[in-house]
Structures are given as structure tokens and as C-alpha cells.
């Protein structure tokens, strides 16, 4: 490093923290020198294999009488004289904007004068930040060496090197000349690939990664995270908001780091801006805060986060003190959860453009400039009389189905579909959300295939009206012709019939949305005999059916459902339709505007859509899943591939085929199978379904496990399948509906009391377990 840079750096290190936009102005202590440049006391050669440097306190102890114990190891000295509590400050964030851009200047200016450049960078040849990796707080060694993860036994830079083509250092102790056994024989690159710390950092940030710490300033004795006291967090949320491009935050210090992150950024989760990664460790660490976020979103329907959602991934700690995972195990998990998705983002950016402005992403314009604007679904209120004026010649058509066979109020409102919106009988002045949670409504409107329907529930039957599209064949789309009942009697054995007649009937069967070819009343009776609790529920929630949805629409919709809530899913899919579907019609709303309805996009209409397009639209990390699933589905044959799965008789086989697609785990696969592929014994298992199974069927099903493993997932599903041999997925859905808060008011008192008592029992067990752990 040139002398003028070092000199300027030492001057800037004396500036107060209030001059930086990323630090609390109340902190008046001077900052440490920047970690982006080697300190004056450490040369480039030193940083290749930095020995453990004694702290300032350790040096004083040595000078004041420690000379007679020179042969003692540093660890023994620490035991003899524990370090004093010291208040330390973290580094500033490391990203290309201040690691690479500033290094092109001949001198460094003060933080206050370069503030504008650091917060709003100009166009460069570097990518937007996609991944921010945060430690808890720098160790004593890291602070002494002015390096992120500076301890020679910290795994971080070894992991980065193995993923990006370099070697951190020889991995040989400079004092004993023995190899570091955790790393030496496992590193992918030889001695010829060693680069110094500056080059390692440059390589890392040039690919869109960034580094920082959760804790800005704290009191701590030694370097353990558990000793951190009286801490102040870094403004990580502000940093991410300013960049507008961060897709994931990676916690580098395992569960301890995850707890610190939740402690200081819980509101970010509950506001809907953060979501836990899908890996097991992240789900476990962030389970409680995600549950709080779900409760918050349920209590504040409509108050959804308008920005992009950032995934928070908790990975095994890179600290030398974390020995639970071997280096090879850490490398596998870090590559899967951090480096591979980050480098894929970098490659995608590199293929698209060589110039980027890392400012908040703007939503792209509609494909066609002639498309009408659309009011947001969450702000629209529809009135029945207004919709009737759109098609005065189209009367209500009776599906001729009893309440025991179909109640739209229990079928369209329970989360298996996302395309229906509530219609009020008269103006109320209140905005409505999607059909979710509106079991007391009586009319709904929404797109279905190439039509727009109104569905109306009366005390004796269910009606429909076509608002857009032809009336011809509409009844068959919603139910089936009477001929279907003849060809498919209650036991579903195909009767002898003319082949042409059967073909016509099968075509109608594939298009029947409400699946009225399946008599529901006999199934309710059968299930009630097998489960006395379900029998009580069945009397108050009749007509709850499984829909037969379009499989492509169902697949992409449930990819969006991952770690999400119904209002946000509906909002995402509304934008998805608007940007890539075909305009169908406008509906009048009570606020004087018009709401535009679009069809669901086809595979062809999505063929040129990029991950970046979908991220800009608000899909977040799910955008990658959508584009990868689109590509694989087209490779497999598109719609025909999914339609062929309807003929598969084993739901578990269908599940295995569906989890091949990106972003589709077992639960999402079973949702797609049950709601669109006629897999009536598929059981989507989440924590609510597991609770039903534990409470009503087998309290030992979860065992000592803290999460739903693949084995437990199958065991829970088998509990339902063994109790309900026919249409187990339908029976499971009826029980699930009864757990929803919106249906609580219709349940018998003893059923509600049982639910409450069990919930209190579970909470008591958790509290007792926490007490034992803390003791």
C-alpha cells in the first residue's frame, strides 16, 4: 500500500463515527481503521498466515512480569490472566463500492466527504450486492490484524478460496511448522494459488458479495460471542434498503449469530421484509420469529411489505471454536446455502450486462403499453349489482348441487387457490382482500382458465354467472354433465359405455373445477365414522371440497406460497398475471377505479422472462425457482407431463416426480398433487397438520425431533391415510380448515376448548424445556 493511502487512512480512523451514514451518531468513540486495507503494522506477507497476535492488554502483562513464563502457550497465559472486559467496535461494511472503487483513487478522503459516493455509487463494472454475510462481532485477532475473519484457524477464507479458485495460506502453523489439520489436506488449491488478504477480499466483493457484522459496538471479555454485553447493532437494514439488490443475508456464526440477529432485527421479520431460508438450520433458528411474523401478518391483513423480501440463511459457524461440523461438512453447506446461489446471481448479471447501477430495482413496465392499469387486489371492493351490469344478458346458472355437496364458502376460502375475490351484496366502504378467510361471504369473482366467473352461494344451491368468455361449456368447466355421474358412479368403477361417450365424459371430467363427479356426502359419513372429532366438524362445515385446478397455475402459485402469507401470495400472483398474462376485462370498484383481470401466464408467455424480471416484480428469492421450474417443465413436455401425472395411482410417486422441480419440497409437491393432479391421498404436511396428528392420533409422532424430517413427514401422512383409506387428502383438508381462525366461530364449543387446551399444553411443554436448558 502506498504511503499516502496509509497516511490518509490513519487520519480518517480518528474521525468520529457520527460522520459515517452507517453508525449511530450517539457513539462518540473514534473508529478503527478500515478493514479494506492492511494496517501499517501488518505487511502483505504477514496477512498470508497471520499468527495469533497478543492484544494490547496481553502485551502489558508480558512486559510487567510475564517474562519468566515465556515457554507457556498463549492459551495457558489466558487462563492465568483472563482478558479484561473491553469495549470494541466492528469494521465498516466491505463491498465493492469501498473496497474496489476507492482503491482506484490515489488518496483516501474522509468519510464525511466521500459519504455520497459510498451510499449512492455511480455506474461501475461491478455487480449489485446479492449476498451480505454477517458475523456477530470481530474477534480480538481480527481487530488486531484489521481483517474480517482474521484468525488463521477461522474457516471463512478457506471456504471462500475453495469456491473462488484461490488458497488463503499454506495452512501451516508458523510457530510449530505443523499443518492445520482441519484444513491442510482438504483445500482444493495448491500453494501456487495463495494470494494475500487484499486480493482475497477484492476477489470476493467483485462478485457481488459483501461482509459486515451484526454488532457495531459492545463490551466483551475475550472473543466469544456468548460474552458480548451492552451491544449496539449495525444498521444492516438501512444498508440493504439503500442497495436495493440484496437477495440473501447469511449468518456466519451459526445459531448464536442467528439469535443476535433476531434480537436486533425482529421487526424486520414481522414487517415481512425477511424470511427464513428453507434449510433445516435456518428453519429451526428462525422458527419462533417466523411464527410471530405469521401472527402479525394475520392480525394486520393488508399491511403487507411492499419491498423485496430478503432470505436469511443461518450456516454452520466458521469460528475456530465451532467444532460440531468438520471443514468438509461446512464447505458443503456453505456452498449450497451461500456461494453457489451467490455465484449464480453473479453469472446471471454478467451474462445480461457489464454495466450496472446498484440502486433499488424498479418494477418493469407491462409487456404491452396498451394494457390497462390495474388497481391492487387488496384495495378493491366489488358490489354484486355493479358486476351484474357488465353482462345484463347473462343470468345466474344453477349448478344444481346441494349444500352437503358444495359450499363455496368452505372451498374457495381455505388457501388451496388464490384467484377468487370477495363480492359484497352492497357497498360497505371497506376494502376486501382475497377470498381467504371469508367463509361468511356469499359471492366471489375471479378468472378461471379463459373465462371470468361470479360464484354465488344460496341456502339451497350454488350459482354462477359468466362475466367474460363464452357461456357454452361453462357448466362442464365448473361441475360435470349429468352423464359423468352415470359413467363414474360413487365407487368410481367405470361402467360399460360407448367409447365415444366415455371420451366426451373424460374430457368433461378433466375440466370440472369443483370435482362434482365425486359425491361428498357419502365420504363425510365414512370419515365421521372413523373420527368422532371430524364428525362434529362435518356438521358445521359441510360441502368442503378439493378443487381440480390447472396444474401449471397451481404449480407456480404454490412455489410463491413458500414461507409466505395469503395476502402476500395473492399480491404476488396478481402482479404475475398482470405482467405476463392476457388482459380479460375490467371490473368496477367502489373507489371509482377499475380493476383489471388477467389470465394466468402460459409457459410460452414466460419463455423469455428472466429471474431479474421476476425479482423486480416482487417475487424475491422465489424468482429463481420460477424460471428454473419453467425450463425443466418445458424440457419434460410442459402441460402434457403434468396431465399424465393425473393418471398415476400412487401419490408418493407423484410427490417424488414433483420435488425434482426447483423450489418444490414435499409439502408444496403434495399441495400441487392434491389440488390439481387428482392425487386424493396426498397429504400436505406443515406444522399445523403435524399438530393435528400429534393431538388427535399419535402424540409420539414427532419424537425428539425439532423439525419435520422426511421420515416424520411420511409418518404424519400415513396417520391420515390409515384412518381415512379413501380420499385421505380431502379428509385432512376438512380438519385443516377447522383449525383456521376464520372458521373458529362456527365450531362446537367442546372442539374449540380441546384445541385451546392442547395449545396451552404445548406452550407449557416448550416453556418447561427452555427452563431446563437455561438451568
Beta strands, then each sheet from edge to edge (+ up, - down):
strand 1: 86-89
strand 2: 131-135
strand 3: 209-213
strand 4: 215-220
strand 5: 229-233
strand 6: 248-251
strand 7: 274-276
strand 8: 310-314
strand 9: 382-383
strand 10: 397-398
strand 11: 420-424
strand 12: 443-448
strand 13: 451-457
strand 14: 462-468
strand 15: 583-588
strand 16: 594-598
sheet 1: 1+ 4- 5+
sheet 2: 3+ 2+ 6+ 8+ 7+
sheet 3: 9+ 11+ 12- 13+ 14- 10+
sheet 4: 15+ 16-
end
